[in-house]
Amino acid sequence: MSSFSTRALTLLSSVFGACGLLLVGVAVSTDYWLLMEEGIVLQQNQTTEVKMALHSGLWRVCFVAGPEKGRCVASEYFTEPEIEITTENTANILKMVRTATPFPMVSLLFVFTAFVISNIGHIRPQRTILAFISGIFFILSGLSLVVGLVLYISSINDEVMNRPREPEQFFHYHYGWSFAFAASSFLLKEGAGVMSVYLFMKRYAKEEMYRPHPALYRPRLSECSDYSGQYLHPDSWPPPQRGRSGSEVSSDISIQLNQTPLPPQPKSGEAVGFLP
């Protein structure tokens, strides 16, 4: 059962991470975060006439109605594009949303790093710490993205609240599918992060279960001997002795011969007796 749950966590964290990476990548690269439409209300028959309609993303703005219909321009990051916008508040909205752009980019970088580390950890599960690191990166990616989404929504709401109310004009806006992809990727990345951290805890607990206890290596000394059990621990084993060469053996023999005293010589005039 434990092995099945570990495999399920591995599979789910990979699927959630891959889907989160895909969704945030599509959201950052497309231009359907915000859709706006404005025009005038005809008092004769209470109908509306659209003066301008557009959809915008993090990098460009595309017009679908009005004098700039069919034209797409880059967002105003470094240069001021020559476009005709009906009201100043609409132009301010397009400018204010730029403050939220860095956070989805950081989130994309974090989730890509987490996905790579997570897959390496799945290939080599003995490196338990990789699951924890990937989980932290998944969570940081989700937090960075949600900060960007909150800034994006708040900047739009501030400009809409400051917009003057005129009965002869109308203004509508709503968030597009790129924004929905980004919000969905936040949930997927946080889920992948939580599962990766939980997977790390399960792998770490499994390693601790099969790791020998340090008490098994302690020498068991008895009261009758100071050296009882000293060879139970590998650290107390004597170092292996190196074989002696022929020159060392011959040198030791010559030293012993030099240190051995010679037998006393017989004095002159004394007969040497031999045993029968």
LOZA-719356 format. One record per residue (C-alpha): residue in three letters; x, y, z. Coordinates in steps of 0.2 Angstrom, whole numbers. Layout:
N
<node miza="ALA" X="X" Y="Y" Z="Z"/>
...
//
This chain:
276
<node miza="MET" X="0" Y="0" Z="0"/>
<node miza="SER" X="14" Y="12" Z="4"/>
<node miza="SER" X="23" Y="8" Z="-12"/>
<node miza="PHE" X="7" Y="11" Z="-22"/>
<node miza="SER" X="4" Y="28" Z="-13"/>
<node miza="THR" X="22" Y="33" Z="-17"/>
<node miza="ARG" X="20" Y="29" Z="-35"/>
<node miza="ALA" X="3" Y="38" Z="-36"/>
<node miza="LEU" X="11" Y="54" Z="-28"/>
<node miza="THR" X="25" Y="53" Z="-41"/>
<node miza="LEU" X="13" Y="52" Z="-55"/>
<node miza="LEU" X="2" Y="65" Z="-49"/>
<node miza="SER" X="15" Y="78" Z="-45"/>
<node miza="SER" X="23" Y="75" Z="-62"/>
<node miza="VAL" X="6" Y="78" Z="-71"/>
<node miza="PHE" X="1" Y="93" Z="-61"/>
<node miza="GLY" X="18" Y="101" Z="-63"/>
<node miza="ALA" X="18" Y="98" Z="-82"/>
<node miza="CYS" X="0" Y="105" Z="-84"/>
<node miza="GLY" X="5" Y="120" Z="-73"/>
<node miza="LEU" X="20" Y="123" Z="-84"/>
<node miza="LEU" X="10" Y="122" Z="-100"/>
<node miza="LEU" X="-4" Y="133" Z="-94"/>
<node miza="VAL" X="7" Y="147" Z="-88"/>
<node miza="GLY" X="17" Y="146" Z="-104"/>
<node miza="VAL" X="2" Y="148" Z="-114"/>
<node miza="ALA" X="-5" Y="162" Z="-103"/>
<node miza="VAL" X="11" Y="172" Z="-104"/>
<node miza="SER" X="13" Y="170" Z="-123"/>
<node miza="THR" X="-5" Y="174" Z="-128"/>
<node miza="ASP" X="-15" Y="191" Z="-128"/>
<node miza="TYR" X="-32" Y="187" Z="-121"/>
<node miza="TRP" X="-30" Y="192" Z="-103"/>
<node miza="LEU" X="-42" Y="207" Z="-104"/>
<node miza="LEU" X="-56" Y="211" Z="-117"/>
<node miza="MET" X="-63" Y="229" Z="-117"/>
<node miza="GLU" X="-77" Y="237" Z="-127"/>
<node miza="GLU" X="-83" Y="255" Z="-126"/>
<node miza="GLY" X="-94" Y="266" Z="-136"/>
<node miza="ILE" X="-110" Y="277" Z="-136"/>
<node miza="VAL" X="-128" Y="275" Z="-132"/>
<node miza="LEU" X="-140" Y="281" Z="-145"/>
<node miza="GLN" X="-154" Y="290" Z="-136"/>
<node miza="GLN" X="-167" Y="288" Z="-150"/>
<node miza="ASN" X="-169" Y="269" Z="-149"/>
<node miza="GLN" X="-158" Y="265" Z="-134"/>
<node miza="THR" X="-145" Y="255" Z="-145"/>
<node miza="THR" X="-127" Y="255" Z="-143"/>
<node miza="GLU" X="-113" Y="259" Z="-155"/>
<node miza="VAL" X="-96" Y="252" Z="-152"/>
<node miza="LYS" X="-82" Y="264" Z="-155"/>
<node miza="MET" X="-68" Y="253" Z="-150"/>
<node miza="ALA" X="-65" Y="235" Z="-144"/>
<node miza="LEU" X="-49" Y="226" Z="-141"/>
<node miza="HIS" X="-40" Y="212" Z="-132"/>
<node miza="SER" X="-24" Y="213" Z="-123"/>
<node miza="GLY" X="-10" Y="202" Z="-115"/>
<node miza="LEU" X="6" Y="205" Z="-107"/>
<node miza="TRP" X="15" Y="209" Z="-123"/>
<node miza="ARG" X="3" Y="217" Z="-136"/>
<node miza="VAL" X="-14" Y="224" Z="-139"/>
<node miza="CYS" X="-25" Y="219" Z="-153"/>
<node miza="PHE" X="-40" Y="230" Z="-159"/>
<node miza="VAL" X="-56" Y="221" Z="-166"/>
<node miza="ALA" X="-67" Y="236" Z="-168"/>
<node miza="GLY" X="-64" Y="255" Z="-171"/>
<node miza="PRO" X="-52" Y="265" Z="-181"/>
<node miza="GLU" X="-38" Y="253" Z="-177"/>
<node miza="LYS" X="-47" Y="238" Z="-181"/>
<node miza="GLY" X="-36" Y="223" Z="-187"/>
<node miza="ARG" X="-20" Y="231" Z="-179"/>
<node miza="CYS" X="-9" Y="223" Z="-166"/>
<node miza="VAL" X="4" Y="234" Z="-157"/>
<node miza="ALA" X="17" Y="230" Z="-144"/>
<node miza="SER" X="13" Y="235" Z="-126"/>
<node miza="GLU" X="20" Y="252" Z="-120"/>
<node miza="TYR" X="36" Y="246" Z="-111"/>
<node miza="PHE" X="50" Y="255" Z="-119"/>
<node miza="THR" X="42" Y="265" Z="-134"/>
<node miza="GLU" X="26" Y="274" Z="-135"/>
<node miza="PRO" X="15" Y="266" Z="-149"/>
<node miza="GLU" X="5" Y="278" Z="-161"/>
<node miza="ILE" X="-12" Y="271" Z="-158"/>
<node miza="GLU" X="-29" Y="280" Z="-156"/>
<node miza="ILE" X="-39" Y="276" Z="-141"/>
<node miza="THR" X="-56" Y="283" Z="-137"/>
<node miza="THR" X="-54" Y="288" Z="-119"/>
<node miza="GLU" X="-39" Y="292" Z="-107"/>
<node miza="ASN" X="-45" Y="279" Z="-94"/>
<node miza="THR" X="-44" Y="265" Z="-107"/>
<node miza="ALA" X="-26" Y="270" Z="-111"/>
<node miza="ASN" X="-22" Y="271" Z="-92"/>
<node miza="ILE" X="-28" Y="253" Z="-90"/>
<node miza="LEU" X="-16" Y="247" Z="-103"/>
<node miza="LYS" X="-2" Y="256" Z="-95"/>
<node miza="MET" X="-6" Y="251" Z="-77"/>
<node miza="VAL" X="-7" Y="232" Z="-81"/>
<node miza="ARG" X="12" Y="233" Z="-85"/>
<node miza="THR" X="16" Y="232" Z="-66"/>
<node miza="ALA" X="10" Y="214" Z="-65"/>
<node miza="THR" X="21" Y="208" Z="-80"/>
<node miza="PRO" X="37" Y="203" Z="-71"/>
<node miza="PHE" X="28" Y="191" Z="-59"/>
<node miza="PRO" X="21" Y="179" Z="-72"/>
<node miza="MET" X="38" Y="178" Z="-80"/>
<node miza="VAL" X="47" Y="174" Z="-63"/>
<node miza="SER" X="33" Y="161" Z="-60"/>
<node miza="LEU" X="37" Y="153" Z="-77"/>
<node miza="LEU" X="55" Y="152" Z="-73"/>
<node miza="PHE" X="52" Y="144" Z="-56"/>
<node miza="VAL" X="40" Y="131" Z="-62"/>
<node miza="PHE" X="52" Y="126" Z="-76"/>
<node miza="THR" X="66" Y="124" Z="-64"/>
<node miza="ALA" X="54" Y="114" Z="-52"/>
<node miza="PHE" X="48" Y="103" Z="-66"/>
<node miza="VAL" X="66" Y="99" Z="-71"/>
<node miza="ILE" X="72" Y="95" Z="-53"/>
<node miza="SER" X="56" Y="85" Z="-50"/>
<node miza="ASN" X="59" Y="74" Z="-65"/>
<node miza="ILE" X="77" Y="71" Z="-60"/>
<node miza="GLY" X="71" Y="66" Z="-43"/>
<node miza="HIS" X="59" Y="54" Z="-50"/>
<node miza="ILE" X="73" Y="46" Z="-61"/>
<node miza="ARG" X="84" Y="45" Z="-46"/>
<node miza="PRO" X="73" Y="42" Z="-31"/>
<node miza="GLN" X="88" Y="39" Z="-19"/>
<node miza="ARG" X="91" Y="57" Z="-20"/>
<node miza="THR" X="77" Y="61" Z="-8"/>
<node miza="ILE" X="81" Y="80" Z="-6"/>
<node miza="LEU" X="77" Y="83" Z="-24"/>
<node miza="ALA" X="58" Y="81" Z="-21"/>
<node miza="PHE" X="59" Y="94" Z="-7"/>
<node miza="ILE" X="68" Y="106" Z="-18"/>
<node miza="SER" X="56" Y="104" Z="-32"/>
<node miza="GLY" X="41" Y="106" Z="-21"/>
<node miza="ILE" X="48" Y="123" Z="-14"/>
<node miza="PHE" X="50" Y="129" Z="-32"/>
<node miza="PHE" X="33" Y="124" Z="-36"/>
<node miza="ILE" X="26" Y="133" Z="-21"/>
<node miza="LEU" X="36" Y="149" Z="-25"/>
<node miza="SER" X="30" Y="149" Z="-43"/>
<node miza="GLY" X="12" Y="148" Z="-38"/>
<node miza="LEU" X="15" Y="162" Z="-25"/>
<node miza="SER" X="24" Y="173" Z="-38"/>
<node miza="LEU" X="9" Y="171" Z="-50"/>
<node miza="VAL" X="-4" Y="175" Z="-38"/>
<node miza="VAL" X="4" Y="191" Z="-33"/>
<node miza="GLY" X="5" Y="196" Z="-52"/>
<node miza="LEU" X="-14" Y="191" Z="-54"/>
<node miza="VAL" X="-19" Y="202" Z="-39"/>
<node miza="LEU" X="-9" Y="217" Z="-45"/>
<node miza="TYR" X="-17" Y="215" Z="-62"/>
<node miza="ILE" X="-34" Y="215" Z="-56"/>
<node miza="SER" X="-31" Y="229" Z="-43"/>
<node miza="SER" X="-24" Y="240" Z="-57"/>
<node miza="ILE" X="-39" Y="238" Z="-68"/>
<node miza="ASN" X="-51" Y="240" Z="-54"/>
<node miza="ASP" X="-43" Y="257" Z="-49"/>
<node miza="GLU" X="-45" Y="264" Z="-66"/>
<node miza="VAL" X="-63" Y="258" Z="-68"/>
<node miza="MET" X="-68" Y="265" Z="-52"/>
<node miza="ASN" X="-60" Y="282" Z="-57"/>
<node miza="ARG" X="-69" Y="282" Z="-74"/>
<node miza="PRO" X="-82" Y="296" Z="-75"/>
<node miza="ARG" X="-100" Y="290" Z="-77"/>
<node miza="GLU" X="-109" Y="297" Z="-92"/>
<node miza="PRO" X="-126" Y="291" Z="-97"/>
<node miza="GLU" X="-122" Y="293" Z="-116"/>
<node miza="GLN" X="-106" Y="282" Z="-115"/>
<node miza="PHE" X="-104" Y="263" Z="-110"/>
<node miza="PHE" X="-89" Y="253" Z="-106"/>
<node miza="HIS" X="-88" Y="234" Z="-103"/>
<node miza="TYR" X="-73" Y="223" Z="-99"/>
<node miza="HIS" X="-70" Y="205" Z="-94"/>
<node miza="TYR" X="-55" Y="194" Z="-92"/>
<node miza="GLY" X="-51" Y="182" Z="-106"/>
<node miza="TRP" X="-46" Y="164" Z="-107"/>
<node miza="SER" X="-27" Y="168" Z="-105"/>
<node miza="PHE" X="-31" Y="175" Z="-88"/>
<node miza="ALA" X="-41" Y="159" Z="-84"/>
<node miza="PHE" X="-26" Y="148" Z="-89"/>
<node miza="ALA" X="-15" Y="158" Z="-77"/>
<node miza="ALA" X="-27" Y="156" Z="-63"/>
<node miza="SER" X="-29" Y="137" Z="-66"/>
<node miza="SER" X="-10" Y="135" Z="-67"/>
<node miza="PHE" X="-8" Y="143" Z="-49"/>
<node miza="LEU" X="-19" Y="129" Z="-42"/>
<node miza="LEU" X="-10" Y="115" Z="-52"/>
<node miza="LYS" X="7" Y="122" Z="-46"/>
<node miza="GLU" X="2" Y="123" Z="-28"/>
<node miza="GLY" X="-5" Y="105" Z="-29"/>
<node miza="ALA" X="11" Y="99" Z="-37"/>
<node miza="GLY" X="22" Y="108" Z="-23"/>
<node miza="VAL" X="12" Y="100" Z="-9"/>
<node miza="MET" X="13" Y="83" Z="-16"/>
<node miza="SER" X="31" Y="84" Z="-19"/>
<node miza="VAL" X="35" Y="89" Z="-1"/>
<node miza="TYR" X="23" Y="75" Z="5"/>
<node miza="LEU" X="33" Y="63" Z="-7"/>
<node miza="PHE" X="49" Y="69" Z="1"/>
<node miza="MET" X="42" Y="65" Z="19"/>
<node miza="LYS" X="37" Y="48" Z="14"/>
<node miza="ARG" X="54" Y="44" Z="6"/>
<node miza="TYR" X="63" Y="51" Z="20"/>
<node miza="ALA" X="53" Y="41" Z="33"/>
<node miza="LYS" X="56" Y="25" Z="22"/>
<node miza="GLU" X="75" Y="28" Z="23"/>
<node miza="GLU" X="75" Y="30" Z="41"/>
<node miza="MET" X="65" Y="14" Z="44"/>
<node miza="TYR" X="78" Y="4" Z="35"/>
<node miza="ARG" X="93" Y="13" Z="42"/>
<node miza="PRO" X="103" Y="3" Z="55"/>
<node miza="HIS" X="102" Y="11" Z="73"/>
<node miza="PRO" X="119" Y="18" Z="79"/>
<node miza="ALA" X="117" Y="8" Z="95"/>
<node miza="LEU" X="120" Y="-8" Z="85"/>
<node miza="TYR" X="138" Y="-3" Z="82"/>
<node miza="ARG" X="143" Y="1" Z="100"/>
<node miza="PRO" X="155" Y="-11" Z="108"/>
<node miza="ARG" X="148" Y="-21" Z="122"/>
<node miza="LEU" X="160" Y="-21" Z="136"/>
<node miza="SER" X="159" Y="-34" Z="150"/>
<node miza="GLU" X="164" Y="-32" Z="168"/>
<node miza="CYS" X="178" Y="-45" Z="167"/>
<node miza="SER" X="188" Y="-38" Z="152"/>
<node miza="ASP" X="192" Y="-20" Z="146"/>
<node miza="TYR" X="193" Y="-26" Z="128"/>
<node miza="SER" X="177" Y="-37" Z="127"/>
<node miza="GLY" X="168" Y="-32" Z="111"/>
<node miza="GLN" X="180" Y="-20" Z="105"/>
<node miza="TYR" X="181" Y="-29" Z="88"/>
<node miza="LEU" X="162" Y="-26" Z="85"/>
<node miza="HIS" X="165" Y="-9" Z="78"/>
<node miza="PRO" X="174" Y="-7" Z="62"/>
<node miza="ASP" X="184" Y="8" Z="69"/>
<node miza="SER" X="193" Y="-2" Z="82"/>
<node miza="TRP" X="199" Y="-15" Z="69"/>
<node miza="PRO" X="218" Y="-15" Z="68"/>
<node miza="PRO" X="226" Y="-8" Z="52"/>
<node miza="PRO" X="231" Y="-21" Z="39"/>
<node miza="GLN" X="250" Y="-25" Z="40"/>
<node miza="ARG" X="260" Y="-22" Z="24"/>
<node miza="GLY" X="271" Y="-37" Z="18"/>
<node miza="ARG" X="290" Y="-35" Z="21"/>
<node miza="SER" X="302" Y="-35" Z="7"/>
<node miza="GLY" X="317" Y="-46" Z="5"/>
<node miza="SER" X="329" Y="-32" Z="9"/>
<node miza="GLU" X="321" Y="-28" Z="25"/>
<node miza="VAL" X="322" Y="-46" Z="30"/>
<node miza="SER" X="340" Y="-47" Z="26"/>
<node miza="SER" X="344" Y="-31" Z="35"/>
<node miza="ASP" X="335" Y="-38" Z="51"/>
<node miza="ILE" X="346" Y="-54" Z="50"/>
<node miza="SER" X="362" Y="-45" Z="49"/>
<node miza="ILE" X="357" Y="-34" Z="64"/>
<node miza="GLN" X="354" Y="-49" Z="74"/>
<node miza="LEU" X="370" Y="-57" Z="69"/>
<node miza="ASN" X="380" Y="-42" Z="74"/>
<node miza="GLN" X="371" Y="-41" Z="91"/>
<node miza="THR" X="374" Y="-60" Z="95"/>
<node miza="PRO" X="390" Y="-62" Z="106"/>
<node miza="LEU" X="404" Y="-73" Z="100"/>
<node miza="PRO" X="409" Y="-89" Z="110"/>
<node miza="PRO" X="425" Y="-87" Z="121"/>
<node miza="GLN" X="441" Y="-92" Z="113"/>
<node miza="PRO" X="452" Y="-106" Z="122"/>
<node miza="LYS" X="468" Y="-100" Z="131"/>
<node miza="SER" X="485" Y="-106" Z="125"/>
<node miza="GLY" X="492" Y="-122" Z="133"/>
<node miza="GLU" X="474" Y="-128" Z="137"/>
<node miza="ALA" X="469" Y="-144" Z="129"/>
<node miza="VAL" X="452" Y="-145" Z="121"/>
<node miza="GLY" X="443" Y="-160" Z="127"/>
<node miza="PHE" X="431" Y="-170" Z="116"/>
<node miza="LEU" X="417" Y="-180" Z="122"/>
<node miza="PRO" X="419" Y="-199" Z="118"/>
//
